[in-house]
Amino acid sequence: MIRPSILFFVAAGVALAQDDVSRQFSELRALVQKLQARVDELESRVPATPAAAVARPPAVTASAPAPAADPLRGTTVNLNVDGYYGYNFNQPIGRVNLLRAYDVSSNSFSLNQVGLVIENAPDVAKGRRFGARLDLQWGQATQAMQGNPVNEPRPEIYRALFQVYGTYVAPVARGLTIDFGKWACPMGLEGNYTKDQINYSRSFWFNFLPFYHMGMRMNLAINDRLGVNYWLVNGANQTEDFNGFKDQLFGFTAQPHKSVTWTFNYFLGQEHPDVRYFLNGAPPGLPTQQGVPFQPIADPPTGRLDIFDTYAAWHASPKLTFAGEFDWVRQRLFTSSPSDHTAGGAAYMRYQFTPRVAFAGRAEYLTDRGGLFSGVTQALKEATVTGEYKFAEGFLMRGEWRRDASNQPYFYSDTLGLLKKRQDTALVGLVWWFGAKDGAW
């Protein structure tokens, strides 16, 4: 028999449970009513859709243009400031360092380069197969690299335009990259922006090989470790062509090992003008190009230029890098003329002691038979030692000692007409760069 006390507690529990369920149901109903009121309020803010629009066939609706994407999305704006103080122990007249492209002055605070890089690179993963790049440049390096009147018919027009080209990546193999415009020549291990180089000063070979080209280039990625290159350009260091011959390059870049990269280039050109331009004073009655008088050259030279260029880099460890370069250059005045040629190479080493401190060295040799590079038949040697301290990402300092030597008296001294067989220089360079562009510029 169940005791009355037990019945009492059971009845009380049931009553409490019923009260709890009733309370929760009331709260839930209130919440639903509140949400319904909010929905009604939001719907009242949306204009009614006409019946004709509702009945419109899906095909018509699908043809409506999609919202335009931001055309500048992914564009980076980057600034480079590069300056130095150098000293030549020959104390040369005019404070001139011979055979230099980027540290041309001695005993002078010098603005080597100011560069502005604007780039919107292709991004196939995001569905964008085209892009463009613009590099503007001012300073001593511009004078050394850009707009030589020997090569450029009208150099002043393009001098500040170091690079300007558009890119399209065609869906061929792993990607066929096509550039049209003006770009920095990638022959030789060294490049334009100091922050990306092993040393501060540039090698003889950087100064001798072409600086830039204008035309079309293609790179076909065969796989992750091999790409082949082809160019069709106006010439070497020519934005505007000065003859009717179009130069070509054939080459490849390979990665035989994850720590090794190897590049090979063969360049075939014809670098003799068939037109002479008169920038200051000209015989009367000549034709003009945008106001610049010119005169055709009778029986112009047509001898060819051949350049074989190869270089490789080995990242032996995260801190240690070795690199080497070999070049051979031959040029004839006429097709039947004997050739002048220049050959040699350079070796590099860099060791990163700490994230801020690095040490680098370079040694090179260049035999200049016929004076293609220096204007004198001679054998040139060079050794450079560079120390680097990076204050922060975007700001570094390099100190450098360098010796250039020749088997002929060639380098300036402090006396006019007295030449020496070597020049020793020391410098301190400072480089600042800003912008969102990743990797080497």
C-alpha positions as CSV (number, residue, x, y, z in Angstrom):
1,M,0.0,0.0,0.0
2,I,1.4,3.5,-1.0
3,R,1.8,5.8,1.8
4,P,-0.1,9.2,1.6
5,S,3.1,11.1,2.1
6,I,4.6,9.6,-1.1
7,L,1.4,10.4,-3.0
8,F,1.6,13.9,-1.8
9,F,5.2,14.4,-3.1
10,V,4.4,12.8,-6.4
11,A,1.4,15.1,-6.9
12,A,3.5,18.1,-6.0
13,G,6.3,17.1,-8.5
14,V,3.8,16.7,-11.3
15,A,2.3,20.1,-10.6
16,L,5.7,21.7,-10.6
17,A,6.6,20.1,-13.9
18,Q,3.4,21.3,-15.4
19,D,4.0,24.8,-14.2
20,D,7.6,24.7,-15.7
21,V,6.4,23.4,-19.1
22,S,3.7,26.1,-19.2
23,R,6.3,28.8,-18.4
24,Q,8.7,27.6,-21.0
25,F,5.9,27.4,-23.6
26,S,4.9,31.0,-22.8
27,E,8.4,32.3,-23.2
28,L,8.8,30.4,-26.5
29,R,5.6,31.9,-27.8
30,A,6.7,35.4,-26.8
31,L,10.0,34.9,-28.7
32,V,8.3,33.7,-31.8
33,Q,5.9,36.7,-31.7
34,K,9.0,39.0,-31.3
35,L,10.8,37.4,-34.3
36,Q,7.6,37.6,-36.4
37,A,7.3,41.3,-35.6
38,R,11.0,41.9,-36.6
39,V,10.5,40.1,-39.9
40,D,7.4,42.1,-40.7
41,E,9.4,45.3,-40.0
42,L,12.2,44.3,-42.3
43,E,9.8,43.3,-45.1
44,S,8.1,46.6,-44.9
45,R,11.4,48.3,-45.8
46,V,11.8,46.3,-49.0
47,P,9.9,47.7,-52.0
48,A,7.4,45.3,-53.5
49,T,8.6,43.3,-56.5
50,P,6.4,43.8,-59.6
51,A,4.6,40.6,-60.8
52,A,6.3,41.0,-64.2
53,A,9.7,40.9,-62.6
54,V,8.8,37.7,-60.8
55,A,7.5,36.1,-64.0
56,R,10.7,37.1,-65.9
57,P,12.4,34.0,-67.5
58,P,15.6,33.0,-65.8
59,A,17.6,33.4,-69.0
60,V,16.9,37.2,-69.0
61,T,17.7,37.5,-65.4
62,A,21.0,35.7,-65.8
63,S,22.1,38.1,-68.6
64,A,22.2,41.0,-66.2
65,P,25.9,42.2,-65.7
66,A,27.6,41.2,-62.5
67,P,28.9,43.9,-60.2
68,A,32.3,45.3,-61.4
69,A,35.3,44.1,-59.5
70,D,37.9,46.6,-58.1
71,P,40.4,46.9,-61.0
72,L,43.2,48.0,-58.7
73,R,42.7,45.0,-56.3
74,G,46.1,43.4,-55.8
75,T,48.1,46.4,-57.0
76,T,51.2,47.2,-55.0
77,V,53.0,50.6,-54.9
78,N,56.6,50.3,-53.9
79,L,59.4,52.9,-53.3
80,N,63.2,52.4,-53.3
81,V,65.8,54.9,-52.2
82,D,69.5,53.9,-52.6
83,G,72.5,56.2,-51.8
84,Y,76.2,55.8,-50.9
85,Y,79.4,57.5,-50.0
86,G,82.4,56.1,-51.8
87,Y,86.2,56.8,-51.8
88,N,88.7,55.9,-54.6
89,F,92.3,55.6,-53.2
90,N,93.7,56.6,-56.6
91,Q,92.1,60.0,-55.9
92,P,91.1,60.2,-59.6
93,I,90.6,63.5,-61.4
94,G,86.9,64.3,-61.5
95,R,86.3,61.7,-58.7
96,V,85.3,59.1,-61.4
97,N,85.3,55.3,-60.7
98,L,85.8,53.7,-64.1
99,L,83.9,50.6,-65.3
100,R,81.2,51.0,-62.6
101,A,77.5,51.1,-63.3
102,Y,76.1,51.9,-59.8
103,D,78.9,53.4,-57.7
104,V,80.3,55.8,-60.3
105,S,81.5,58.6,-58.0
106,S,84.3,59.0,-55.5
107,N,84.6,61.2,-52.4
108,S,81.0,62.3,-52.8
109,F,77.6,61.7,-51.2
110,S,75.7,60.2,-54.1
111,L,72.1,59.4,-54.9
112,N,72.5,56.1,-56.7
113,Q,68.8,55.4,-57.4
114,V,65.3,56.4,-56.6
115,G,62.8,53.9,-57.9
116,L,59.0,53.7,-58.0
117,V,57.5,50.3,-58.8
118,I,53.7,49.9,-59.5
119,E,52.6,46.4,-60.2
120,N,49.4,44.4,-60.6
121,A,50.7,40.9,-61.3
122,P,48.6,38.1,-62.8
123,D,47.0,35.7,-60.3
124,V,45.7,32.6,-62.1
125,A,44.5,31.0,-58.9
126,K,42.1,34.0,-58.5
127,G,41.0,33.9,-62.1
128,R,43.1,36.9,-63.3
129,R,45.4,36.0,-66.2
130,F,46.6,39.5,-67.0
131,G,48.6,42.2,-65.3
132,A,51.1,45.1,-65.8
133,R,54.1,46.7,-64.2
134,L,55.7,50.1,-64.3
135,D,59.2,51.0,-62.9
136,L,60.2,54.6,-62.8
137,Q,63.8,55.4,-62.0
138,W,66.0,58.5,-61.3
139,G,69.6,59.1,-60.2
140,Q,73.1,58.1,-61.2
141,A,72.1,54.5,-62.1
142,T,69.6,55.9,-64.6
143,Q,72.3,57.9,-66.3
144,A,74.5,54.7,-66.4
145,M,71.8,52.3,-67.6
146,Q,69.2,54.2,-69.5
147,G,69.2,56.2,-72.7
148,N,72.7,55.9,-74.2
149,P,72.7,58.0,-77.4
150,V,75.0,55.4,-79.0
151,N,72.1,52.9,-78.9
152,E,68.9,55.0,-78.5
153,P,67.8,57.3,-81.4
154,R,65.9,59.5,-79.0
155,P,67.0,58.6,-75.4
156,E,65.4,61.5,-73.5
157,I,61.9,60.2,-74.2
158,Y,62.3,56.9,-72.3
159,R,65.0,57.6,-69.8
160,A,62.9,57.4,-66.6
161,L,60.9,54.4,-67.9
162,F,63.1,51.6,-66.6
163,Q,60.4,49.0,-67.1
164,V,56.9,49.2,-68.4
165,Y,55.1,46.1,-69.7
166,G,51.8,44.2,-69.7
167,T,51.5,40.5,-69.1
168,Y,49.1,37.7,-70.1
169,V,49.2,34.1,-68.8
170,A,47.8,31.8,-71.5
171,P,46.3,28.4,-70.4
172,V,49.1,26.4,-72.1
173,A,50.9,23.5,-70.2
174,R,51.6,24.9,-66.7
175,G,51.2,28.5,-68.1
176,L,52.5,30.5,-71.0
177,T,53.5,33.9,-69.7
178,I,53.7,36.6,-72.4
179,D,55.1,40.1,-71.8
180,F,55.0,43.1,-74.1
181,G,56.8,46.3,-73.5
182,K,60.2,47.3,-72.0
183,W,61.9,45.2,-69.3
184,A,65.2,44.8,-67.5
185,C,67.5,42.3,-69.1
186,P,67.8,39.1,-67.0
187,M,71.1,38.0,-68.5
188,G,73.7,37.8,-65.8
189,L,73.3,36.9,-62.2
190,E,72.9,40.5,-60.9
191,G,70.0,42.8,-61.2
192,N,68.8,46.4,-60.8
193,Y,67.6,46.8,-57.2
194,T,70.5,46.8,-54.7
195,K,68.5,45.2,-51.9
196,D,68.2,42.0,-53.9
197,Q,71.9,41.7,-54.8
198,I,74.7,39.8,-53.1
199,N,77.1,42.9,-53.1
200,Y,76.4,46.6,-53.2
201,S,78.5,47.4,-56.4
202,R,77.8,45.6,-59.6
203,S,80.2,43.4,-61.5
204,F,82.0,44.1,-64.8
205,W,79.6,41.7,-66.4
206,F,76.5,43.5,-65.2
207,N,77.9,46.7,-66.6
208,F,78.8,45.0,-70.0
209,L,75.7,42.8,-70.7
210,P,72.5,44.5,-72.0
211,F,70.5,46.5,-69.4
212,Y,67.1,46.4,-71.1
213,H,65.0,45.4,-74.1
214,M,61.8,46.4,-75.8
215,G,59.6,43.9,-77.5
216,M,57.9,40.6,-76.7
217,R,59.0,37.7,-74.5
218,M,57.5,34.4,-73.6
219,N,58.1,31.9,-70.8
220,L,56.5,28.4,-71.0
221,A,56.5,26.5,-67.7
222,I,57.0,22.9,-68.8
223,N,56.7,21.7,-65.2
224,D,57.6,22.9,-61.7
225,R,61.3,22.6,-62.4
226,L,61.7,23.7,-66.0
227,G,60.7,26.8,-68.0
228,V,61.8,27.8,-71.6
229,N,62.2,31.4,-72.8
230,Y,61.9,33.1,-76.2
231,W,62.3,36.9,-76.9
232,L,61.8,39.0,-80.0
233,V,63.1,42.5,-79.4
234,N,64.3,45.7,-81.0
235,G,67.8,45.2,-79.8
236,A,70.2,45.5,-76.9
237,N,69.6,48.7,-74.9
238,Q,67.1,50.0,-77.5
239,T,63.6,51.1,-76.7
240,E,63.3,52.3,-80.3
241,D,65.0,50.2,-83.0
242,F,67.8,51.9,-85.0
243,N,67.8,49.2,-87.7
244,G,65.4,46.7,-89.2
245,F,66.8,43.7,-87.5
246,K,64.9,42.1,-84.6
247,D,67.1,40.4,-82.0
248,Q,66.2,37.0,-80.4
249,L,66.9,35.1,-77.3
250,F,66.5,31.4,-76.6
251,G,67.0,30.0,-73.1
252,F,65.7,28.0,-70.2
253,T,65.6,28.1,-66.4
254,A,65.9,24.8,-64.6
255,Q,65.8,23.6,-61.0
256,P,67.7,20.3,-61.1
257,H,67.5,20.2,-57.2
258,K,65.4,22.0,-54.8
259,S,68.5,24.0,-53.6
260,V,69.9,24.7,-57.1
261,T,68.7,27.0,-60.0
262,W,70.4,27.2,-63.4
263,T,69.7,29.6,-66.2
264,F,71.1,29.5,-69.8
265,N,70.6,32.2,-72.5
266,Y,71.7,32.6,-76.1
267,F,71.1,36.0,-77.6
268,L,71.5,36.8,-81.3
269,G,71.4,40.4,-82.4
270,Q,72.6,43.0,-84.8
271,E,73.6,46.2,-83.1
272,H,74.7,48.5,-85.9
273,P,72.5,51.5,-86.8
274,D,71.3,52.2,-90.3
275,V,70.2,55.7,-89.5
276,R,72.0,58.6,-87.9
277,Y,70.0,61.1,-85.7
278,F,71.1,64.7,-85.2
279,L,70.1,65.9,-81.7
280,N,72.1,69.2,-82.0
281,G,72.5,70.7,-85.5
282,A,71.9,69.0,-88.8
283,P,72.5,69.5,-92.5
284,P,69.4,71.2,-94.1
285,G,66.8,69.3,-95.9
286,L,66.9,66.1,-93.9
287,P,63.7,64.2,-92.9
288,T,62.6,64.3,-89.3
289,Q,61.0,62.0,-86.8
290,Q,58.8,64.1,-84.4
291,G,61.1,67.0,-85.1
292,V,64.4,65.2,-84.8
293,P,66.4,65.2,-88.1
294,F,67.9,61.9,-89.3
295,Q,70.0,60.7,-92.2
296,P,70.2,57.1,-93.6
297,I,73.6,55.5,-93.4
298,A,74.9,54.3,-96.8
299,D,75.9,50.6,-96.7
300,P,75.5,50.2,-92.9
301,P,77.4,47.5,-91.1
302,T,75.4,44.3,-90.5
303,G,77.7,42.1,-88.4
304,R,76.0,40.0,-85.7
305,L,76.2,40.0,-82.0
306,D,76.3,36.7,-80.1
307,I,75.9,36.3,-76.3
308,F,76.2,33.1,-74.4
309,D,75.2,33.6,-70.8
310,T,74.7,31.0,-68.1
311,Y,74.6,31.2,-64.3
312,A,73.6,29.1,-61.3
313,A,73.0,29.5,-57.6
314,W,73.3,26.8,-54.9
315,H,71.7,27.4,-51.5
316,A,73.9,25.0,-49.6
317,S,72.1,25.8,-46.3
318,P,69.6,28.4,-45.1
319,K,72.6,30.7,-44.3
320,L,75.1,29.8,-47.0
321,T,74.8,30.5,-50.8
322,F,77.2,30.0,-53.6
323,A,76.7,31.3,-57.2
324,G,78.6,31.4,-60.4
325,E,78.3,33.0,-63.9
326,F,80.0,32.5,-67.3
327,D,79.6,34.7,-70.3
328,W,81.0,34.8,-73.8
329,V,80.3,37.7,-76.2
330,R,81.3,38.0,-79.9
331,Q,80.6,40.9,-82.3
332,R,81.5,41.7,-85.9
333,L,81.3,45.0,-87.7
334,F,80.5,43.4,-91.1
335,T,79.5,39.8,-91.6
336,S,82.9,39.2,-93.2
337,S,84.9,41.1,-90.6
338,P,87.1,39.4,-87.9
339,S,85.3,39.3,-84.6
340,D,86.0,40.9,-81.3
341,H,85.1,38.9,-78.3
342,T,84.9,39.1,-74.5
343,A,84.8,36.1,-72.2
344,G,85.0,35.3,-68.5
345,G,82.9,34.9,-65.4
346,A,82.3,35.6,-61.8
347,A,82.0,33.6,-58.5
348,Y,79.9,34.6,-55.5
349,M,79.5,33.6,-51.9
350,R,77.2,34.9,-49.1
351,Y,76.8,33.9,-45.5
352,Q,74.0,35.1,-43.2
353,F,75.6,35.1,-39.7
354,T,72.4,36.4,-38.0
355,P,69.1,37.7,-39.2
356,R,70.7,41.1,-39.3
357,V,74.3,40.5,-40.2
358,A,75.6,39.0,-43.5
359,F,79.0,38.7,-45.3
360,A,79.5,38.4,-49.0
361,G,82.4,38.1,-51.6
362,R,82.8,38.3,-55.3
363,A,85.7,37.5,-57.7
364,E,85.6,37.9,-61.5
365,Y,87.6,37.8,-64.6
366,L,87.0,39.4,-68.0
367,T,89.2,39.3,-71.0
368,D,88.3,42.1,-73.4
369,R,89.8,41.3,-76.8
370,G,89.1,44.2,-79.1
371,G,87.8,46.4,-76.4
372,L,84.1,45.6,-76.7
373,F,83.6,46.4,-73.0
374,S,86.3,48.9,-72.0
375,G,87.4,50.2,-75.4
376,V,90.9,48.7,-74.8
377,T,92.2,45.2,-75.3
378,Q,93.0,44.1,-71.8
379,A,92.4,41.5,-69.1
380,L,90.4,42.7,-66.1
381,K,90.1,41.2,-62.6
382,E,88.0,42.3,-59.7
383,A,87.6,41.2,-56.0
384,T,84.9,42.6,-53.7
385,V,84.2,42.1,-50.0
386,T,80.8,43.2,-48.6
387,G,79.4,43.4,-45.1
388,E,75.7,44.0,-44.5
389,Y,73.7,45.1,-41.5
390,K,69.9,45.1,-41.8
391,F,68.4,47.5,-39.3
392,A,64.9,46.3,-40.1
393,E,62.9,44.9,-43.0
394,G,63.1,47.8,-45.5
395,F,66.3,49.4,-44.3
396,L,69.9,48.0,-44.7
397,M,73.4,49.3,-44.7
398,R,76.3,47.8,-46.7
399,G,80.0,48.4,-46.3
400,E,82.3,47.4,-49.2
401,W,85.9,47.2,-50.2
402,R,86.8,46.5,-53.9
403,R,89.9,46.2,-56.0
404,D,89.8,46.4,-59.9
405,A,93.0,45.5,-61.7
406,S,94.1,45.3,-65.3
407,N,97.2,44.1,-67.2
408,Q,97.3,47.5,-68.9
409,P,97.5,51.1,-67.4
410,Y,93.8,52.0,-67.6
411,F,92.4,53.6,-64.4
412,Y,92.4,57.3,-63.7
413,S,94.8,58.8,-61.1
414,D,95.2,62.2,-59.6
415,T,97.2,63.4,-62.6
416,L,95.8,64.0,-66.0
417,G,97.2,61.5,-68.5
418,L,98.7,59.3,-65.9
419,L,96.9,55.9,-65.8
420,K,97.3,53.1,-63.2
421,K,96.8,49.3,-63.4
422,R,94.4,49.2,-60.5
423,Q,91.8,51.1,-58.5
424,D,90.9,50.4,-54.9
425,T,87.6,51.7,-53.6
426,A,85.6,51.7,-50.3
427,L,82.1,52.7,-49.7
428,V,79.1,52.7,-47.4
429,G,75.7,52.3,-49.0
430,L,72.2,52.8,-47.5
431,V,69.1,51.3,-49.0
432,W,65.4,52.0,-48.0
433,W,62.4,50.3,-49.6
434,F,58.7,50.4,-48.9
435,G,55.7,48.5,-50.3
436,A,53.7,45.3,-50.3
437,K,55.6,43.6,-53.2
438,D,56.9,40.2,-52.1
439,G,60.3,38.8,-52.9
440,A,62.8,40.3,-55.3
441,W,61.8,43.4,-57.2
